[in-house]
Amino acid sequence: MNLKVLKVLFLSLLGRSFAYINNQPDPNANPSRPRAWMCSGKTNAELVGKLASAGIIKSPIVKRALLAVDRRDYVPSSRSDSAYQDNPIPIGRGQTISAPHMHAHCIEDLLPSLKRASERDPGEPLRVLDVGLGSGYLSAAFGRLVQAKSDELKAGAVYGIDVIPELVEAARSNMLKRDGDLLESGTVTLDVADGWRGYPRGSPYHAIHVGAAAATLPTDLMLQLAVGGTMVIPVGPDGGTQYLYQVERVGNLGGVVGADDNAEEKGYREEDYQMRRVLGVRYVPLVRKD
């Protein structure tokens, strides 16, 4: 293993998200295709292009959204020279902006549920919740994804929340640099809220992304998933073994916040959900509000 790869792996351990690398050879792998942690570029376009070449970005609509949001706008000015590196970057308050390949992976995992919702009820706007918005980058990317109706997706709204007020204000400032139209149009709403409790104001959601690790699956968030909706969430103890889970809501025996008047009374029902463990990760903990 050369020094460049070792350096990238070391930096990843310091950051918010660490996807464990599978060392088993893939007989179908293209030896010339770049892998995660090796997709860094000199520009945002080069970074996104390498993520697409690596097969991490699979959908043209996701590629367009990530090309439209410059990652450099969402990292501290002191780290702007590292904006297009495929590794996490500290943003203060003990938080980081995740590695680009993890962001791309999560958007791709949530895209099918957004497409299903667009086909099932074309007249209902899409609703996306970004929990632990950090620097605001992924909230902006989701905003570009749903800001206008397309052949694949209907238009919608994105709600980005964080428990740390200073991060929410920093995210707003970042977005105003070149993505302020998302805030002005109401496509993206940023607010201070406890991620464990979600954001009932926009519920039910067709897609929920959680950018910090929960010790257990937060039932309040699960109750805010629309039937057919998907949540991507890292689960596991701080400093311990964590996995990224894909949670799909398949039933409505329990409550659906925002859709049922008696959602609290109906409560949580485990059989409403199908869960799939995606990959091993390393995230900072999902902070509870005091």
KOLRO-29236 format. One line per field, with one value per residue (C-alpha): residue in one letter; chain; x negated, y, z negated. Coordinates in nm, 2 decimals. Each point is the difference from the previous one (the first is absolute). Layout:
res	c(A:...)
chain	c(A:...)
X	c(X:...)
Y	c(Y:...)
Z	c(Z:...)
//
This chain:
res	c(M:N:L:K:V:L:K:V:L:F:L:S:L:L:G:R:S:F:A:Y:I:N:N:Q:P:D:P:N:A:N:P:S:R:P:R:A:W:M:C:S:G:K:T:N:A:E:L:V:G:K:L:A:S:A:G:I:I:K:S:P:I:V:K:R:A:L:L:A:V:D:R:R:D:Y:V:P:S:S:R:S:D:S:A:Y:Q:D:N:P:I:P:I:G:R:G:Q:T:I:S:A:P:H:M:H:A:H:C:I:E:D:L:L:P:S:L:K:R:A:S:E:R:D:P:G:E:P:L:R:V:L:D:V:G:L:G:S:G:Y:L:S:A:A:F:G:R:L:V:Q:A:K:S:D:E:L:K:A:G:A:V:Y:G:I:D:V:I:P:E:L:V:E:A:A:R:S:N:M:L:K:R:D:G:D:L:L:E:S:G:T:V:T:L:D:V:A:D:G:W:R:G:Y:P:R:G:S:P:Y:H:A:I:H:V:G:A:A:A:A:T:L:P:T:D:L:M:L:Q:L:A:V:G:G:T:M:V:I:P:V:G:P:D:G:G:T:Q:Y:L:Y:Q:V:E:R:V:G:N:L:G:G:V:V:G:A:D:D:N:A:E:E:K:G:Y:R:E:E:D:Y:Q:M:R:R:V:L:G:V:R:Y:V:P:L:V:R:K:D)
chain	c(A:A:A:A:A:A:A:A:A:A:A:A:A:A:A:A:A:A:A:A:A:A:A:A:A:A:A:A:A:A:A:A:A:A:A:A:A:A:A:A:A:A:A:A:A:A:A:A:A:A:A:A:A:A:A:A:A:A:A:A:A:A:A:A:A:A:A:A:A:A:A:A:A:A:A:A:A:A:A:A:A:A:A:A:A:A:A:A:A:A:A:A:A:A:A:A:A:A:A:A:A:A:A:A:A:A:A:A:A:A:A:A:A:A:A:A:A:A:A:A:A:A:A:A:A:A:A:A:A:A:A:A:A:A:A:A:A:A:A:A:A:A:A:A:A:A:A:A:A:A:A:A:A:A:A:A:A:A:A:A:A:A:A:A:A:A:A:A:A:A:A:A:A:A:A:A:A:A:A:A:A:A:A:A:A:A:A:A:A:A:A:A:A:A:A:A:A:A:A:A:A:A:A:A:A:A:A:A:A:A:A:A:A:A:A:A:A:A:A:A:A:A:A:A:A:A:A:A:A:A:A:A:A:A:A:A:A:A:A:A:A:A:A:A:A:A:A:A:A:A:A:A:A:A:A:A:A:A:A:A:A:A:A:A:A:A:A:A:A:A:A:A:A:A:A:A:A:A:A:A:A:A:A:A:A:A:A:A:A:A)
X	c(0.00:-0.16:-0.03:0.27:0.26:-0.12:0.04:0.35:0.10:-0.16:0.19:0.32:-0.03:0.00:0.32:0.37:0.05:-0.22:0.12:-0.19:-0.18:0.07:-0.34:0.14:-0.06:0.30:-0.03:0.22:-0.19:-0.15:-0.37:-0.01:0.31:-0.07:0.12:0.14:-0.26:-0.18:0.25:-0.16:-0.02:-0.13:0.35:0.36:0.06:-0.30:0.10:0.36:-0.13:-0.23:0.28:0.21:-0.29:-0.04:0.37:0.08:0.22:0.22:0.29:-0.03:0.24:-0.22:-0.31:0.17:0.10:-0.36:-0.14:0.23:-0.12:-0.37:-0.14:-0.25:0.28:0.07:-0.34:-0.19:-0.20:-0.31:0.06:0.11:-0.31:0.14:0.36:-0.02:-0.18:0.20:-0.03:0.18:-0.09:0.05:0.25:-0.02:0.21:-0.14:0.17:-0.11:0.13:0.00:-0.21:0.16:0.03:0.21:0.23:0.04:0.06:0.28:0.18:-0.01:0.15:0.28:0.07:0.22:0.25:0.03:0.06:0.27:0.17:-0.01:0.17:0.25:0.14:-0.11:0.20:-0.17:-0.33:-0.30:-0.12:-0.36:-0.15:-0.37:-0.08:-0.34:-0.04:-0.35:-0.13:0.32:-0.16:0.23:0.31:-0.10:-0.06:0.34:0.14:-0.15:0.14:0.36:0.01:0.20:0.21:-0.20:0.07:-0.11:0.10:0.28:-0.09:-0.02:-0.14:-0.30:-0.03:-0.35:-0.03:-0.28:0.00:-0.29:0.13:-0.34:-0.02:0.34:-0.10:-0.33:0.19:0.23:-0.30:-0.16:0.32:0.04:-0.34:0.14:0.30:0.21:0.28:0.08:0.07:0.18:0.24:0.07:-0.14:-0.24:0.09:-0.27:0.09:-0.13:0.15:-0.08:-0.08:0.12:0.35:-0.01:0.20:0.38:0.06:-0.09:0.11:0.07:-0.33:-0.07:-0.37:-0.20:-0.38:-0.17:-0.35:-0.11:0.01:0.30:-0.07:0.34:0.25:0.20:0.37:0.11:-0.18:0.14:0.36:-0.07:-0.07:0.27:0.12:-0.25:-0.25:-0.36:-0.24:-0.38:-0.16:-0.32:0.06:-0.24:-0.19:-0.24:-0.34:0.14:0.12:0.24:0.20:0.19:0.36:0.27:0.34:0.31:0.35:0.23:0.31:0.22:0.11:-0.18:0.03:-0.11:-0.07:0.15:0.24:0.19:0.19:-0.06:-0.36:-0.12:0.27:-0.08:-0.37:-0.29:0.05:-0.31:0.17:0.05:-0.37:-0.25:-0.36:-0.32:-0.35:-0.20:-0.36:-0.23:-0.06:-0.14:0.20:0.01:0.30:0.35:0.02:0.31:0.14:-0.02)
Y	c(0.00:0.33:0.31:0.19:-0.27:-0.02:0.37:0.00:-0.29:0.17:0.32:-0.19:-0.14:0.36:0.09:-0.05:-0.29:-0.30:-0.27:-0.32:-0.12:-0.35:-0.16:-0.30:0.01:0.05:-0.22:0.24:0.31:0.23:0.04:0.35:0.12:0.23:-0.11:0.19:0.21:0.03:0.23:0.33:0.27:0.36:0.14:-0.09:-0.13:-0.23:-0.13:-0.08:-0.15:-0.24:-0.10:-0.08:-0.19:-0.20:-0.10:0.17:0.26:-0.21:0.23:0.30:0.19:-0.04:0.09:0.33:0.08:-0.04:0.19:0.29:0.02:0.10:-0.18:0.28:0.23:-0.24:-0.05:0.25:0.25:-0.13:-0.34:0.12:-0.16:-0.34:0.06:-0.25:-0.27:-0.31:0.00:0.16:0.36:0.14:0.29:0.09:-0.09:-0.35:-0.06:-0.07:0.01:-0.36:-0.14:0.06:-0.37:-0.05:0.29:-0.14:-0.35:0.13:0.20:-0.30:-0.22:0.25:0.07:-0.31:0.10:0.35:-0.15:-0.23:0.29:0.21:-0.28:-0.09:0.34:0.26:0.28:-0.03:0.19:-0.21:0.06:-0.07:0.03:0.05:-0.07:0.14:0.24:0.10:0.25:-0.02:-0.17:-0.30:0.21:0.22:-0.31:-0.14:0.34:-0.01:-0.35:0.10:0.37:-0.04:-0.27:-0.23:-0.31:-0.21:0.20:0.24:0.32:0.01:0.14:-0.07:0.05:0.02:-0.01:0.00:0.01:0.25:0.36:0.12:-0.27:0.09:0.36:-0.10:-0.22:0.28:0.23:-0.27:-0.05:0.37:0.01:-0.16:-0.21:0.28:-0.05:-0.33:0.19:0.29:-0.24:-0.20:-0.32:-0.03:0.09:0.00:-0.02:-0.09:-0.33:-0.32:-0.26:-0.28:0.16:0.08:0.29:-0.06:0.33:-0.16:-0.36:-0.24:-0.03:-0.20:0.00:0.06:0.02:-0.01:0.13:-0.12:-0.33:-0.09:-0.25:-0.16:0.07:0.31:-0.09:0.36:0.02:-0.33:0.13:0.29:-0.22:-0.01:-0.35:-0.09:0.25:-0.09:0.11:-0.03:0.00:-0.10:-0.20:-0.11:0.13:0.29:-0.14:-0.35:-0.21:0.19:-0.09:0.20:-0.12:0.05:0.00:-0.02:0.06:-0.27:0.02:0.24:-0.22:0.26:0.38:0.22:0.34:0.27:-0.25:-0.15:0.20:-0.27:-0.07:0.03:-0.24:-0.26:0.03:-0.20:-0.35:-0.19:-0.19:0.33:0.00:-0.20:0.06:-0.08:0.04:0.17:0.04:0.07:0.37:0.24:0.31:0.24:-0.06:0.14:0.26:0.02:0.34:0.06)
Z	c(0.00:0.10:-0.22:0.18:-0.08:-0.36:-0.04:0.12:-0.22:-0.30:0.07:0.02:-0.35:-0.13:0.17:-0.02:0.22:0.07:0.24:-0.06:0.31:0.12:0.06:0.18:0.38:0.22:0.31:0.20:-0.11:0.26:-0.10:0.15:-0.19:-0.30:-0.35:-0.29:-0.18:0.34:0.17:-0.10:0.26:0.06:0.07:-0.10:0.35:-0.01:-0.34:0.11:0.33:-0.19:-0.23:0.31:0.16:-0.32:0.02:-0.33:0.19:0.22:0.10:0.23:-0.21:-0.31:0.20:0.11:-0.35:-0.13:0.29:-0.09:-0.36:-0.05:-0.30:-0.05:-0.11:-0.29:-0.15:-0.23:0.19:-0.18:0.17:0.34:0.16:-0.11:0.12:0.28:-0.19:-0.05:-0.38:-0.29:-0.11:-0.35:-0.01:-0.37:-0.30:0.02:0.33:0.36:0.35:0.11:0.28:0.34:0.08:-0.31:0.10:0.35:-0.14:-0.23:0.27:0.24:-0.28:-0.05:0.37:0.06:-0.27:0.15:0.34:-0.13:-0.18:0.32:0.19:-0.27:-0.06:0.25:-0.16:-0.34:-0.05:-0.11:-0.35:-0.11:-0.36:-0.05:-0.36:-0.13:0.29:-0.10:0.25:0.21:0.30:0.03:-0.07:0.30:0.21:-0.09:0.08:0.35:0.04:-0.06:0.07:0.33:0.15:0.24:0.20:-0.30:-0.30:-0.10:-0.18:-0.37:-0.32:-0.22:-0.37:-0.15:-0.38:-0.25:-0.38:0.00:0.08:0.11:0.26:0.14:0.04:0.16:0.24:0.09:0.07:0.21:0.20:0.06:0.19:0.31:-0.09:-0.17:0.26:-0.18:-0.32:0.17:0.19:-0.31:0.16:-0.30:-0.36:-0.27:-0.37:-0.34:-0.12:-0.18:0.26:-0.24:0.01:0.37:0.15:-0.01:0.19:0.34:-0.08:0.15:0.19:0.32:-0.09:-0.32:-0.02:-0.34:0.00:-0.35:-0.17:-0.23:-0.28:0.09:0.28:-0.10:0.01:0.03:0.33:0.12:-0.08:0.23:0.30:0.26:0.10:0.28:-0.13:-0.09:-0.27:0.02:-0.35:-0.16:-0.32:-0.27:-0.31:0.01:0.06:0.05:0.29:0.22:0.31:0.25:0.02:0.26:-0.16:0.23:-0.13:0.15:-0.22:-0.20:-0.30:-0.21:0.01:0.29:-0.14:0.23:0.16:-0.30:-0.25:-0.26:0.09:-0.36:-0.11:0.27:-0.09:0.14:0.15:0.10:0.28:0.19:0.09:0.20:-0.09:0.19:-0.12:0.27:-0.11:-0.29:-0.08:-0.26:-0.09:-0.28:-0.24:0.06:-0.28:-0.22:-0.10:-0.38)
//
